[in-house]
Amino acid sequence: MSMTKGLTRLWSAALAAGLVAGAGTSVEAAAILKYQTATAINLDKGITGPNLISFTPASSAGVDLASGSVNAGLGTFVVAPPAAGSQTVYDNVPFAITFLPQSLDDQPITSVSQVITGVLNGVVDSPYHSTVTATFNEPEGKINLDGSRTIALSFPKGDKLLVPSQSNGGVTTAEAQITSTVAPIPEPSMIALTLTALGGLALRRRLSRRRAPQTA
């Protein structure tokens, strides 16, 4: 009985040591996500005057997901100058940006995407003045990249004010925050210690039974 209790304590200690070892070696290696975007601005409604806003999608972009949260560029809004004495008004003009993961650590990702929607509101009335803002809707759901890692896109900074053509060439970067989640996987050291302890416990119990005195 005392041997069994001792072995049980030994197994518990080994399991605890495995948990500590797993926690101490849980530093995640780099996880490089490469992606691109595509977009469309609906010119059929909500625009009074000639359209002055276009969008340049992101191409061959990449971020490291290892930290769990990272900012990612989706592309750039570009505001062109209006004609002298004219203006263009945007009233809830819808736009859509499609986020397209390409690979994770150089492993190709196919048939996975998420559409980000929003609206444009404001006025462009000179090369030096724009009140147009891009308001993003929070995307629904998550993107499953490889069966164990999922990402979610969000826009915690709110509306994006688009600069006029004479400021930074009229270019405004659209950004999203990517939050990455990985399903927990037991550390090899913890698995090895646990299996060793269980194997040792089973062997000692078998030997104890063999050595026990036989009763008539």
N, C-alpha and C positions, 0 to 999 in steps of 0.2 A: 504493500500500500504506500509506504513512504517513498519507494522508488518511483511509483507511478506519479505521485504528487510532485516529486522532484523533476521528473521528465516533463510534466505539464507546465511547471514553472519555466523550465528551460525552453520549451516551445513558445510560451508567451513572450519570453525575453527575446527570442530570435525573431518572432514576428514584429515586435516593437522596434527592434534594431532595423529590420527591413523597411518598416514605415519611415523611420528617421533617415535611412540611407536614400529611400526614394525621394523624400522631400528635399534632401540636400543636393540631389543631382537632377532636379527638375528644370534646370535652365534650358530654355528652348532655343534651338538653333534657328538660323535665319529661315524665313519662309517667304520667298519672293513671289508675289503675285504679279503677273503681267496681264495687261488688259488694254482694251480700246473702247471708244464710245462711238455712237452714231446718234444723229439728232434730226428733228424736224420742227419748224415753227409754222403754225397754222396761219396762213395769210388770208384766209377766207372771211374772217370776222374780227371785229374789235380794233381795226387799224383805220385811223382817219388820216389820210395823206400817204405819200409814198413810204414803203417800208425802208427803214434805215438800219435795222438790226439783223445781223446774221450770227451764226454759231459755227466755230471751228472745232470739230471733235478732237478728242485725245487719240493719239496714235502711238503704238509701241511704248505705252506708259507702264510704270511698275512701282510697287510699294512693298515694304517688308512688314509682314503681318506678325512678326515674332513678339512685338510689345503688347499685342492685344488690341490696340487702338491707334489709328494713323489717319492723317489727312491725305486725300487723294484728289488730284486734279481731274476734272471731267471734260475739260475743254475750255474754250474762251468765247464769251460774247464779244462781238465787234460792232461798235456804233459808228456809222458813217455820218458825214456832215450833211445837214439839210441844205437845200438851195436857199440863196439869200432871201430873207423876208418870209420864209415858209416854216412850217413846223409839222411834226407828226405826233399824233396822240395814240397811245396804246391803252386799251381798256379791256383788261382780262383776256389778253391774247394768249392762247394756250401754246405751250411748247412741250416737247418730250425728248428726253435723253436716254438712250439705251446703253446700259452698262454691260460690256461683253468680256468676261474673263477669258483669257487665252491660255494661260499655263500657270501651274504652281510648282516652283522649283524645277522648271523646265519639263514638267510632265503635262502634256496637252490636256486642255479642258474643252469639251465640246458640248453644244446644245444647252448651254447655261447662260442666262441673261436676266436682267431686271430693267424694267422701264420706269424712269423717274419723270414725273410730270410736274408742271408748274404753270404760272401765268406771268405775263409782263404787264406792268401798269406804269403810266407816267407820260411825260412829254419830252421830246427832243426839239428844241427850238433854235439852237445855234451850234456852231462848232465848239463852243465853249460852255454849253449848258445842257444838262440832261437830268431829268428827275425820274427816269425809268428805273424801276426795281424788278428784279426777278424773284418771285416767291415760289419756293419749292414745297411740294407736298411730300410728307414723310412716306417713304416706300413701305409697302406692306410685305411682310414675310422676310425670310432669309434666303441666301444663296448657298446651296450645298456644293462645295468645291470638289471634294474627293472622298466622300463617305464619312470622314471623321471631322473635317474642318468646315465650319459654316461661317459666313460673314453677313453682317447687316449694315446697310447704308443709312445715314441720318444727316440732318442739317441743323446742328445745334446753334449755329450763329445767326439764324433767321434770314431775313431778306438780303439780297445782294444788290447794291446800288451800282448801276452801270455808268461808267465814266463817259464823258463826251469825246468826240473825235480828236480834239486838241489836247487831251490828257492821256498819256500813255498810248497814243495812237488809237484811242477808242477801245482798247482791249481790257476786258475784265475777266479774270479767271473764275470759273465755277468750281467749287470744291465740295466734296462730301467727306464725312467722317466714316471710316470703315472700322467696325468692331468685329474682331475675330474670336471665335470660340472653337476649342478643340475638345473632343470627347476624351475623358480621362483614360489613360492606358497604364496598367501596372508597370512599375519599373522592373527591369530584369533582375536587379539585385534583390528586390523584395520577393520576387517569385522564386529565385534560387534559394534564398534563406528559408522561406516557408516550406518549400518542397523538401529541403534537407532536414529540417526539424521534424516534419511529419514522418519522413522515412525513418529517421532515427528513433522516434517514439514507437512506431510500429514494430521495429526490430527488437527493441528492448522489451516490449510487452511480450513478444513471442518467446524470447529467451527466458523471461521470468516465468511464463507458464510451464516451459519445459523443465525448469529447475525446481518448481514447486513440489513438495513431498506428496507422493501418491497416497490416498487414503483407501483402506480396505473396504 
